[in-house]
Amino acid sequence: MSTREFVHRVSSVPGVLALYGYAADGLDAGLHRGVPSRGLTFILSMDDPVEGAETLPHWNAGRLNAFDSLVAGLHITPAYIRQPTRQRGIQISVHPLAAPRLFGVPAGELDRRTWPAEDVLGPGITALRERLHEIPTWNGRFDAVEDYLRARLSAERFRFRPRVEVREVWARLAAADGAVPVSVLARETCLSERQLTVLVRRELGLTPRDLGRLMRFDAAFGALTRAVRGGLRPPLADLAVAHGYYDQAHLAREFRRFTDTSPSAFVGEEIGNIQAGGHRRARDWTA
């Protein structure tokens, strides 16, 4: 019999959207898709290393990387993660605009791939992981992670601040779940579409168009998982209309783009994680 536990905390650390503790045992080993979201991902494993592939061909070829802790930038395709029979750890969702202060680099420098956390945050990560093993409760572990992140904020080691135009684009897209044309964003920031695209991609790692598509998908995906957690299976046509897709087929195409599978297949494969409390959508944050 498998057991799954997900514990969630809304963080008080500026730029940290949420913390998730997870523990599971007796799982069926296989493929788990890491779904793109509007937050950067920071994971501290308290068990075996997290193993994953950047692409499906890498997964099929067995070309997996292993991480005791990891940081991942924004991405618009799924990560392919080996689901072990047992796993335990903490996942932190970080706002991309907070990356300079928390990670020491703009989100754009994490550009669509996964990094060993030590390469981004330094050797102190090892000590933090060891400390987590000594703490018996999720609240205590969350406190330790937040203390670590607050210390990074107070160190002021990196003074880069995202350009005001990038902050404005993020705020506009986040408020509208991505439904703002690039032409409108360019006009509002007094930049050409090309200038805006170069600037946003450099600082966040995605173009404004892809960022908008990601935010729209994130909103629709969040609504789907909340419904499934509540015991419902919402009609995909209704979900499409509610989140600004042309029709159900458009939603299905975008869902496949971001997860490499259909909405119904994803729910079928991941329903255990969804019902246990995984795949929660984090709130946004104002930089």
C-alpha positions in Angstrom: 0.0 0.0 0.0 1.4 3.4 -1.0 1.3 6.5 1.3 1.6 10.1 0.1 2.0 13.2 2.2 2.1 16.8 1.0 2.4 19.7 3.5 2.1 23.3 2.3 3.2 26.6 3.8 2.7 30.1 2.4 6.1 31.7 3.1 6.7 35.0 4.8 10.1 35.4 3.1 10.0 38.0 0.4 10.0 36.4 -3.0 9.3 32.9 -1.8 5.9 31.9 -3.1 5.4 28.7 -1.1 7.1 25.7 0.5 6.0 22.1 0.0 7.1 19.2 2.1 6.5 15.8 0.5 6.9 12.2 1.7 5.8 9.1 -0.1 6.4 5.4 0.2 5.3 2.3 -1.7 5.1 4.1 -5.0 5.2 2.5 -8.4 8.6 3.4 -9.9 8.3 5.2 -13.3 8.0 8.5 -15.0 6.8 11.7 -13.3 6.4 14.8 -15.3 7.6 18.0 -13.7 5.0 20.6 -14.9 6.1 24.1 -15.9 4.9 26.8 -13.6 5.4 30.6 -13.1 7.8 30.0 -10.2 11.4 28.9 -10.1 11.9 25.5 -8.5 14.3 24.8 -5.6 14.3 21.2 -4.2 16.2 19.8 -1.3 16.0 16.0 -1.2 15.9 14.3 2.2 16.2 10.9 0.6 18.0 9.6 -2.5 19.0 12.1 -5.2 16.4 13.4 -7.6 17.0 11.9 -11.0 15.7 13.4 -14.1 16.2 14.2 -17.8 15.9 17.5 -19.6 14.1 16.0 -22.6 12.0 12.9 -23.5 14.8 11.6 -25.9 17.2 11.9 -23.0 14.8 10.0 -20.8 14.3 7.3 -23.3 18.0 6.9 -23.7 18.5 6.7 -19.9 20.5 9.9 -19.8 19.5 11.1 -16.4 21.1 13.6 -14.0 21.1 13.1 -10.2 20.7 16.0 -7.8 20.8 16.0 -4.0 19.4 19.5 -4.3 18.6 21.5 -7.4 17.5 24.9 -8.9 15.5 25.1 -12.1 14.6 28.2 -14.2 11.4 28.9 -16.0 10.6 26.4 -18.7 7.8 25.6 -21.2 8.3 21.9 -21.5 8.0 19.3 -18.8 10.9 17.9 -16.8 11.1 14.1 -16.9 11.7 12.8 -13.4 12.2 9.2 -12.2 9.6 8.5 -9.5 11.3 6.2 -7.0 9.4 3.9 -4.7 10.2 6.2 -1.8 10.9 9.9 -1.7 11.1 12.7 0.9 12.1 16.4 0.6 11.2 20.0 0.4 10.3 22.0 -2.7 10.4 25.8 -2.7 8.7 27.9 -5.3 10.6 31.2 -5.8 9.3 34.2 -7.8 11.5 34.9 -10.8 11.9 38.5 -10.0 13.4 37.6 -6.6 16.1 35.3 -8.1 18.8 38.0 -8.0 18.5 38.4 -4.2 17.8 34.8 -3.3 19.9 33.0 -5.8 22.5 35.6 -6.7 21.7 35.5 -10.4 18.8 36.8 -12.6 16.3 34.1 -13.5 17.4 34.4 -17.2 20.8 32.9 -16.2 19.0 29.7 -15.0 17.6 29.5 -18.6 15.4 26.5 -19.0 17.6 23.9 -17.4 18.3 22.3 -14.0 21.3 23.1 -12.0 22.9 21.6 -8.9 21.9 23.9 -6.1 25.5 24.1 -4.9 26.5 25.6 -8.2 24.0 28.4 -7.7 23.8 28.9 -3.9 27.2 27.6 -2.8 28.3 24.9 -0.4 26.0 26.0 2.5 23.3 23.9 0.8 25.0 20.7 2.1 24.9 21.9 5.7 21.2 22.8 5.3 20.3 19.4 3.9 22.1 17.7 6.8 20.3 19.9 9.3 16.9 19.0 7.8 17.5 15.3 8.6 17.9 16.2 12.3 14.5 18.1 12.5 11.5 15.9 13.2 8.6 18.1 12.0 7.7 19.8 8.8 7.2 23.1 10.5 10.7 22.9 12.0 12.1 22.0 8.5 10.2 24.9 6.9 11.6 27.2 9.6 15.1 26.1 8.8 14.7 26.7 5.1 13.2 30.1 5.6 16.0 31.1 8.1 18.5 30.1 5.4 16.7 32.2 2.7 16.3 35.2 5.0 20.1 35.1 5.7 20.7 35.3 1.9 18.4 38.3 1.6 20.2 40.1 4.4 23.6 39.4 3.0 22.9 41.8 0.0 25.4 39.8 -2.0 23.9 40.7 -5.4 22.5 44.2 -6.1 21.1 43.6 -9.5 17.4 44.6 -9.7 15.1 43.6 -12.5 14.4 46.5 -14.9 11.2 48.4 -14.2 9.9 47.4 -17.7 10.3 43.7 -16.8 8.5 44.1 -13.5 5.7 45.9 -15.3 5.4 43.1 -17.9 5.3 40.5 -15.2 2.6 42.3 -13.2 0.4 42.9 -16.3 0.6 39.3 -17.4 0.2 37.8 -13.9 -2.9 39.9 -13.3 -4.5 38.8 -16.6 -3.2 35.2 -16.4 -1.2 35.8 -19.5 -3.9 37.4 -21.7 -2.1 40.5 -22.8 -0.7 40.8 -26.4 3.0 41.5 -26.7 2.1 44.6 -28.8 0.2 46.0 -25.9 3.0 45.3 -23.4 5.5 47.0 -25.8 3.3 50.1 -26.1 2.8 50.3 -22.4 6.6 50.1 -21.7 7.5 52.4 -24.5 9.7 49.8 -26.2 9.5 48.1 -29.5 8.4 44.5 -29.5 11.9 43.4 -30.4 13.5 45.4 -27.6 11.0 44.1 -25.1 11.5 40.5 -26.2 15.3 40.8 -25.8 15.0 42.4 -22.4 12.5 40.0 -20.9 14.2 36.9 -22.2 17.6 38.2 -20.8 16.2 38.7 -17.3 13.6 36.0 -17.1 14.7 33.3 -19.6 11.4 33.4 -21.6 10.0 35.8 -24.2 7.0 37.8 -23.3 4.9 35.6 -25.6 6.0 32.4 -24.0 5.7 33.9 -20.5 2.1 34.8 -21.3 1.4 31.3 -22.6 3.0 29.8 -19.4 0.8 32.0 -17.1 -2.4 31.1 -19.0 -1.5 27.4 -18.8 -0.6 27.7 -15.1 -4.0 29.2 -14.4 -5.9 26.5 -16.3 -3.8 23.7 -14.8 -4.4 25.1 -11.3 -8.1 25.1 -11.9 -8.0 21.5 -13.2 -6.1 20.2 -10.2 -8.2 22.0 -7.7 -11.3 20.5 -9.3 -9.8 17.0 -9.3 -8.8 17.4 -5.6 -12.4 18.2 -4.9 -13.6 15.1 -6.6 -14.7 16.8 -9.9 -13.7 16.3 -13.5 -14.6 19.7 -15.1 -15.6 19.6 -18.8 -12.5 20.6 -20.8 -14.5 22.9 -23.1 -15.7 24.9 -20.0 -12.1 25.0 -18.7 -10.9 26.3 -22.1 -13.5 29.1 -22.2 -12.8 30.2 -18.7 -9.1 30.6 -19.3 -9.1 32.3 -22.7 -8.4 29.4 -25.1 -10.2 29.4 -28.4 -11.8 26.0 -27.8 -11.1 22.6 -26.2 -8.7 21.6 -29.0 -6.6 24.7 -28.3 -6.4 23.9 -24.6 -5.5 20.3 -25.4 -2.7 21.4 -27.8 -1.3 23.8 -25.2 -1.6 21.2 -22.4 0.4 18.8 -24.5 3.0 21.4 -25.2 3.6 22.0 -21.5 3.1 18.4 -20.2 3.8 16.2 -23.2 0.4 14.5 -22.7 -3.3 15.2 -22.8 -5.3 16.6 -19.8 -7.2 13.4 -19.3 -4.0 11.2 -19.5 -2.2 13.5 -17.1 -5.0 13.3 -14.5 -5.0 9.6 -14.9 -1.3 9.3 -14.3 -0.9 11.9 -11.6 -4.2 11.6 -9.7 -2.6 10.2 -6.6 -0.3 13.2 -6.3 -3.1 15.6 -7.1 -5.5 14.2 -4.6 -2.8 14.0 -1.9 -2.1 17.7 -2.3 0.6 18.0 -4.9 0.5 20.4 -7.9 -0.8 23.4 -5.9 -0.6 26.8 -7.5 1.4 29.3 -5.5 0.2 32.9 -5.1 2.1 35.7 -6.9 4.3 38.3 -5.3 5.0 42.0 -6.0 8.7 42.8 -6.4 
